[in-house]
Amino acid sequence: MEILLISGLSGGGKSQTASFLEDMGFYIVDNMPAGMILKFAEFCAVGSGGRYSRVALVYDVRTADNFDEFLEVLETLRSNEYDCKLLFLEADVRTIIKRYKETRRIHPLQESSVSLEEAVNREIALMAGVRSKADIILD
């Protein structure tokens, strides 16, 4: 079974990537809590008749404030029989700010007293541990 974990910065292209992978035959799950990922992997591996042989899970700052549990799950998946890869998507700060301004959406870490640039930089710092474990980093 192939498991692709998609993570990265908000505005980095995770939704577009998930859509592309779905067109390629991956089963996509967005925002699954880390605590459920192992159970989901077990479900997919047992008796799904091949329907879930290629799974992509999107996991980002919207799902958790602390990524320790996610990183533990990643290591467990890698140590088991699963073909598990972590894809980290990013873009430079100016590009992310431009994307948010174009869509008029609010960054997940942006509060009324925090600028968009500050929110993006905070996310970069929060996601550094996940980025460091990535098999593939795409800008």
FITOR-35920 format. One record per residue: residue in three letters; z, y, x of N, C-alpha, C in turn. Coordinates in steps of 0.2 Angstrom, whole numbers, plus 5000, padded with zeros to 4 digits. Each point is the difference from the previous one (the first is absolute). Layout:
<atoms>
+------+------+------+------+-------+-------+-------+------+------+------+
| type | n_zz | n_yy | n_xx | ca_zz | ca_yy | ca_xx | c_zz | c_yy | c_xx |
+------+------+------+------+-------+-------+-------+------+------+------+
|  ALA |    Z |    Y |    X |     Z |     Y |     X |    Z |    Y |    X |
...
+------+------+------+------+-------+-------+-------+------+------+------+
</atoms>
This chain:
<atoms>
+------+------+------+------+-------+-------+-------+------+------+------+
| type | n_zz | n_yy | n_xx | ca_zz | ca_yy | ca_xx | c_zz | c_yy | c_xx |
+------+------+------+------+-------+-------+-------+------+------+------+
|  MET | 5000 | 4994 | 5004 |  5000 |  5006 |  4996 | 5000 | 5006 | 5004 |
|  GLU | 4996 | 5005 | 4999 |  4999 |  5006 |  5003 | 5004 | 5006 | 4997 |
|  ILE | 5005 | 5003 | 5003 |  5004 |  5006 |  4997 | 4998 | 5006 | 5005 |
|  LEU | 4998 | 5005 | 4997 |  4999 |  5006 |  5003 | 5005 | 5005 | 4997 |
|  LEU | 5004 | 5003 | 5004 |  5005 |  5005 |  4998 | 4996 | 5007 | 5002 |
|  ILE | 5000 | 5004 | 4995 |  4997 |  5007 |  5001 | 5005 | 5005 | 5000 |
|  SER | 5001 | 5004 | 5005 |  5005 |  5005 |  5000 | 4997 | 5006 | 5004 |
|  GLY | 5004 | 5005 | 5000 |  4998 |  5006 |  5003 | 5002 | 5006 | 4997 |
|  LEU | 4997 | 5006 | 5002 |  5002 |  5006 |  4997 | 4997 | 5002 | 4993 |
|  SER | 5003 | 5003 | 4996 |  4998 |  5002 |  4994 | 4994 | 5005 | 5001 |
|  GLY | 4994 | 4999 | 4997 |  4994 |  5003 |  5002 | 4996 | 4997 | 5005 |
|  GLY | 5002 | 4995 | 5003 |  4997 |  4996 |  5005 | 4994 | 4996 | 4998 |
|  GLY | 5000 | 4998 | 4994 |  4994 |  4996 |  4997 | 5002 | 4993 | 4998 |
|  LYS | 5006 | 4999 | 4998 |  5003 |  4994 |  4998 | 4996 | 4997 | 4993 |
|  SER | 5000 | 5005 | 4996 |  4997 |  4998 |  4993 | 4993 | 4999 | 5001 |
|  GLN | 4996 | 5003 | 5004 |  4993 |  4999 |  5001 | 4999 | 4993 | 5003 |
|  THR | 5004 | 4999 | 5005 |  5000 |  4993 |  5004 | 5001 | 4995 | 4995 |
|  ALA | 5005 | 5001 | 4996 |  5002 |  4994 |  4995 | 4994 | 4999 | 4995 |
|  SER | 4997 | 5005 | 4998 |  4994 |  4999 |  4995 | 4995 | 4997 | 5004 |
|  PHE | 4998 | 5001 | 5006 |  4995 |  4997 |  5004 | 5002 | 4993 | 5001 |
|  LEU | 5006 | 4998 | 5002 |  5002 |  4993 |  5001 | 5000 | 4996 | 4993 |
|  GLU | 5001 | 5004 | 4994 |  5000 |  4996 |  4994 | 4993 | 4998 | 4999 |
|  ASP | 4995 | 5005 | 5001 |  4993 |  4998 |  5000 | 4998 | 4994 | 5004 |
|  MET | 5004 | 4999 | 5006 |  4998 |  4995 |  5004 | 5004 | 4993 | 4998 |
|  GLY | 5003 | 5000 | 4995 |  5003 |  4994 |  4997 | 5008 | 4999 | 5001 |
|  PHE | 5003 | 5006 | 5003 |  5007 |  4999 |  5001 | 5004 | 5002 | 4993 |
|  TYR | 5005 | 4997 | 4999 |  5005 |  5001 |  4995 | 5004 | 5006 | 5002 |
|  ILE | 5001 | 5005 | 4997 |  5003 |  5006 |  5002 | 5007 | 5001 | 4996 |
|  VAL | 5005 | 5002 | 5004 |  5006 |  5002 |  4996 | 5003 | 5006 | 5004 |
|  ASP | 5001 | 5005 | 4996 |  5002 |  5007 |  5003 | 5008 | 5001 | 4998 |
|  ASN | 5003 | 5002 | 5005 |  5007 |  5002 |  4999 | 5005 | 4994 | 4999 |
|  MET | 4999 | 4994 | 5002 |  5004 |  4995 |  4999 | 5006 | 5001 | 5005 |
|  PRO | 5007 | 4999 | 4997 |  5005 |  5001 |  5005 | 5001 | 4995 | 5005 |
|  ALA | 5002 | 5001 | 5006 |  5000 |  4996 |  5006 | 5004 | 4993 | 4998 |
|  GLY | 5005 | 5001 | 4996 |  5004 |  4994 |  4998 | 4996 | 4995 | 4996 |
|  MET | 4995 | 5002 | 4997 |  4995 |  4995 |  4996 | 4995 | 4997 | 5004 |
|  ILE | 4998 | 5003 | 5005 |  4994 |  4998 |  5004 | 5000 | 4993 | 5002 |
|  LEU | 5005 | 4997 | 5003 |  5001 |  4993 |  5002 | 4999 | 4996 | 4994 |
|  LYS | 5003 | 5001 | 4994 |  5000 |  4996 |  4994 | 4993 | 5000 | 4998 |
|  PHE | 4996 | 5006 | 5000 |  4993 |  5000 |  4998 | 4996 | 4996 | 5004 |
|  ALA | 5001 | 5000 | 5007 |  4996 |  4996 |  5004 | 5001 | 4993 | 4999 |
|  GLU | 5006 | 4998 | 4999 |  5001 |  4993 |  4998 | 4997 | 4998 | 4994 |
|  PHE | 5000 | 5004 | 4995 |  4996 |  4999 |  4993 | 4993 | 4999 | 5002 |
|  CYS | 4997 | 5005 | 5004 |  4993 |  4999 |  5001 | 4998 | 4994 | 5004 |
|  ALA | 5004 | 4998 | 5004 |  4999 |  4994 |  5004 | 5000 | 4994 | 4997 |
|  VAL | 5004 | 4999 | 4994 |  5002 |  4994 |  4997 | 4996 | 5000 | 4993 |
|  GLY | 4995 | 4996 | 4999 |  4998 |  4999 |  4993 | 4996 | 5005 | 4997 |
|  SER | 4997 | 5005 | 5004 |  4996 |  5005 |  4996 | 4993 | 4999 | 5000 |
|  GLY | 4998 | 4994 | 5002 |  4993 |  4997 |  5000 | 4995 | 5005 | 5004 |
|  GLY | 5003 | 5003 | 5005 |  4996 |  5004 |  5004 | 4998 | 5007 | 4998 |
|  ARG | 5003 | 5001 | 4994 |  4999 |  5007 |  4997 | 5003 | 5006 | 5004 |
|  TYR | 5005 | 4998 | 5003 |  5004 |  5005 |  5005 | 5000 | 4998 | 5007 |
|  SER | 4994 | 4997 | 5002 |  4999 |  4999 |  5007 | 4999 | 5006 | 5005 |
|  ARG | 4998 | 5005 | 4997 |  5000 |  5006 |  5004 | 5003 | 5006 | 4996 |
|  VAL | 5006 | 5002 | 5003 |  5004 |  5005 |  4996 | 5001 | 5006 | 5004 |
|  ALA | 5000 | 5006 | 4997 |  5001 |  5006 |  5004 | 5006 | 5004 | 4996 |
|  LEU | 5005 | 5002 | 5004 |  5006 |  5003 |  4997 | 5000 | 5007 | 5003 |
|  VAL | 5001 | 5005 | 4996 |  5000 |  5007 |  5002 | 5008 | 5002 | 5000 |
|  TYR | 5002 | 5002 | 5005 |  5007 |  5002 |  5001 | 5001 | 5006 | 5004 |
|  ASP | 5003 | 5005 | 4997 |  5001 |  5006 |  5003 | 5006 | 5004 | 4999 |
|  VAL | 5001 | 5006 | 5001 |  5006 |  5004 |  5000 | 5002 | 5001 | 4992 |
|  ARG | 4995 | 4999 | 4995 |  5002 |  5000 |  4993 | 5005 | 4994 | 4999 |
|  THR | 4999 | 4994 | 5003 |  5004 |  4994 |  4999 | 5007 | 5000 | 5003 |
|  ALA | 5001 | 5003 | 5006 |  5006 |  5000 |  5003 | 5002 | 5006 | 5004 |
|  ASP | 5006 | 5002 | 5001 |  5002 |  5005 |  5005 | 5001 | 4997 | 5006 |
|  ASN | 5002 | 4993 | 5000 |  5002 |  4997 |  5007 | 4995 | 4994 | 5000 |
|  PHE | 4997 | 4999 | 5006 |  4995 |  4995 |  5001 | 5003 | 4994 | 5003 |
|  ASP | 5006 | 4999 | 5002 |  5003 |  4995 |  5003 | 4998 | 4993 | 4997 |
|  GLU | 5001 | 5000 | 4993 |  4999 |  4994 |  4996 | 4993 | 4998 | 5000 |
|  PHE | 4995 | 5005 | 5000 |  4993 |  4999 |  5000 | 4998 | 4997 | 5007 |
|  LEU | 5003 | 5002 | 5005 |  4999 |  4998 |  5007 | 5002 | 4993 | 5001 |
|  GLU | 5006 | 4998 | 4997 |  5003 |  4993 |  5000 | 4995 | 4995 | 4996 |
|  VAL | 4998 | 5003 | 4995 |  4995 |  4996 |  4996 | 4994 | 4998 | 5004 |
|  LEU | 4997 | 5006 | 5003 |  4994 |  4999 |  5004 | 5001 | 4995 | 5005 |
|  GLU | 5006 | 5000 | 5004 |  5001 |  4995 |  5005 | 5000 | 4993 | 4997 |
|  THR | 5004 | 4999 | 4994 |  5000 |  4994 |  4997 | 4993 | 4997 | 4998 |
|  LEU | 4996 | 5004 | 4997 |  4993 |  4998 |  4999 | 4996 | 4998 | 5006 |
|  ARG | 5001 | 5004 | 5005 |  4996 |  4998 |  5006 | 5003 | 4993 | 5003 |
|  SER | 5006 | 4999 | 4999 |  5003 |  4994 |  5004 | 4999 | 4994 | 4995 |
|  ASN | 4998 | 5001 | 4994 |  4998 |  4994 |  4996 | 4993 | 4998 | 5000 |
|  GLU | 4997 | 4996 | 4996 |  4993 |  4998 |  5000 | 4995 | 5005 | 4998 |
|  TYR | 5002 | 5006 | 4998 |  4996 |  5005 |  4997 | 4996 | 5003 | 5005 |
|  ASP | 4993 | 5002 | 4999 |  4996 |  5004 |  5004 | 5002 | 5007 | 4998 |
|  CYS | 5005 | 5003 | 5003 |  5002 |  5007 |  4998 | 4998 | 5005 | 5005 |
|  LYS | 4997 | 5006 | 4997 |  4999 |  5005 |  5004 | 5002 | 5007 | 4997 |
|  LEU | 5002 | 5005 | 5004 |  5002 |  5006 |  4998 | 4995 | 5005 | 5002 |
|  LEU | 4997 | 5003 | 4995 |  4995 |  5006 |  5001 | 5004 | 5006 | 4998 |
|  PHE | 5000 | 5005 | 5005 |  5003 |  5007 |  4999 | 4995 | 5005 | 5000 |
|  LEU | 5000 | 5004 | 4995 |  4995 |  5005 |  4999 | 5003 | 5007 | 5001 |
|  GLU | 4996 | 5004 | 5003 |  5003 |  5007 |  5001 | 4994 | 5005 | 5001 |
|  ALA | 5002 | 5006 | 5000 |  4995 |  5006 |  5001 | 5004 | 5005 | 5003 |
|  ASP | 4997 | 5005 | 5003 |  5004 |  5005 |  5004 | 5003 | 5005 | 4994 |
|  VAL | 5005 | 5003 | 5002 |  5004 |  5004 |  4995 | 4995 | 5005 | 4996 |
|  ARG | 4996 | 5003 | 5003 |  4995 |  5005 |  4997 | 4996 | 4997 | 4995 |
|  THR | 4997 | 4994 | 5001 |  4996 |  4996 |  4996 | 5004 | 4998 | 4993 |
|  ILE | 5006 | 4998 | 5002 |  5005 |  4998 |  4994 | 5001 | 5006 | 4996 |
|  ILE | 5002 | 5005 | 5003 |  5001 |  5006 |  4996 | 4994 | 5002 | 4996 |
|  LYS | 4994 | 5000 | 5003 |  4994 |  5002 |  4996 | 4999 | 4995 | 4994 |
|  ARG | 5001 | 4994 | 5001 |  4999 |  4995 |  4995 | 5005 | 5001 | 4994 |
|  TYR | 5006 | 5002 | 5001 |  5005 |  5001 |  4995 | 4999 | 5007 | 4997 |
|  LYS | 4997 | 5005 | 5003 |  4998 |  5006 |  4997 | 4994 | 4999 | 4995 |
|  GLU | 4995 | 4996 | 5002 |  4994 |  4998 |  4996 | 5002 | 4997 | 4994 |
|  THR | 5005 | 4995 | 5000 |  5002 |  4996 |  4994 | 5005 | 5003 | 4996 |
|  ARG | 5003 | 5005 | 5003 |  5006 |  5004 |  4997 | 5006 | 4995 | 4998 |
|  ARG | 5000 | 4995 | 5004 |  5006 |  4995 |  4999 | 5006 | 5002 | 5005 |
|  ILE | 5006 | 4998 | 4998 |  5006 |  5002 |  5004 | 5001 | 4994 | 5005 |
|  HIS | 5001 | 5001 | 5006 |  5002 |  4995 |  5005 | 5006 | 4997 | 4998 |
|  PRO | 5001 | 4993 | 5000 |  5006 |  4997 |  4998 | 5007 | 5002 | 5003 |
|  LEU | 4999 | 5003 | 5006 |  5006 |  5003 |  5003 | 5001 | 5007 | 5000 |
|  GLN | 4996 | 5004 | 4996 |  5000 |  5007 |  4999 | 5005 | 5002 | 4994 |
|  GLU | 5005 | 5004 | 5002 |  5004 |  5003 |  4995 | 4999 | 5007 | 5000 |
|  SER | 5003 | 5003 | 4995 |  4998 |  5007 |  4999 | 5002 | 5005 | 5006 |
|  SER | 5005 | 4998 | 5004 |  5001 |  5004 |  5006 | 4997 | 4997 | 5006 |
|  VAL | 4996 | 4995 | 5000 |  4996 |  4998 |  5006 | 4993 | 5001 | 4999 |
|  SER | 4997 | 5002 | 5006 |  4993 |  5001 |  5000 | 4996 | 4994 | 5000 |
|  LEU | 4994 | 5000 | 4998 |  4996 |  4994 |  5001 | 4999 | 4997 | 5007 |
|  GLU | 4999 | 5005 | 5005 |  5000 |  4998 |  5007 | 5007 | 4997 | 5002 |
|  GLU | 5005 | 5003 | 4998 |  5007 |  4997 |  5002 | 5000 | 4993 | 4997 |
|  ALA | 4998 | 4999 | 4993 |  5000 |  4993 |  4997 | 4996 | 4995 | 5004 |
|  VAL | 4994 | 5002 | 5002 |  4996 |  4996 |  5004 | 5003 | 4998 | 5007 |
|  ASN | 5003 | 5005 | 5003 |  5003 |  4998 |  5006 | 5006 | 4996 | 5000 |
|  ARG | 5004 | 5001 | 4994 |  5005 |  4995 |  4999 | 4998 | 4993 | 4999 |
|  GLU | 4995 | 4999 | 4996 |  4997 |  4994 |  4999 | 4998 | 4996 | 5006 |
|  ILE | 4996 | 5004 | 5005 |  4998 |  4997 |  5006 | 5006 | 4998 | 5004 |
|  ALA | 5006 | 5003 | 5000 |  5006 |  4998 |  5003 | 5003 | 4994 | 4997 |
|  LEU | 5000 | 5000 | 4993 |  5003 |  4994 |  4997 | 4995 | 4994 | 5001 |
|  MET | 4994 | 5000 | 5000 |  4995 |  4995 |  5001 | 4999 | 4997 | 5007 |
|  ALA | 5003 | 5004 | 5005 |  4999 |  4998 |  5007 | 5001 | 4992 | 5001 |
|  GLY | 5006 | 4998 | 4998 |  5001 |  4993 |  5001 | 4995 | 4995 | 4997 |
|  VAL | 4998 | 5002 | 4994 |  4995 |  4995 |  4997 | 4993 | 5001 | 5004 |
|  ARG | 4998 | 5006 | 5002 |  4994 |  5001 |  5004 | 5000 | 4996 | 5006 |
|  SER | 5006 | 5000 | 5003 |  5001 |  4996 |  5007 | 4999 | 4993 | 4999 |
|  LYS | 5001 | 4997 | 4994 |  4999 |  4993 |  4999 | 4993 | 4998 | 4998 |
|  ALA | 4996 | 5005 | 4999 |  4993 |  4999 |  4997 | 4995 | 4996 | 5004 |
|  ASP | 4996 | 4995 | 4997 |  4995 |  4997 |  5004 | 4994 | 5004 | 5001 |
|  ILE | 4999 | 5004 | 4995 |  4994 |  5005 |  5000 | 5002 | 5007 | 4997 |
|  ILE | 4999 | 5005 | 5004 |  5001 |  5007 |  4998 | 4993 | 5003 | 4999 |
|  LEU | 4999 | 5003 | 4994 |  4994 |  5003 |  4999 | 5001 | 5008 | 4998 |
|  ASP | 4997 | 5004 | 5003 |  5000 |  5007 |  4999 | 4995 | 5002 | 4995 |
+------+------+------+------+-------+-------+-------+------+------+------+
</atoms>
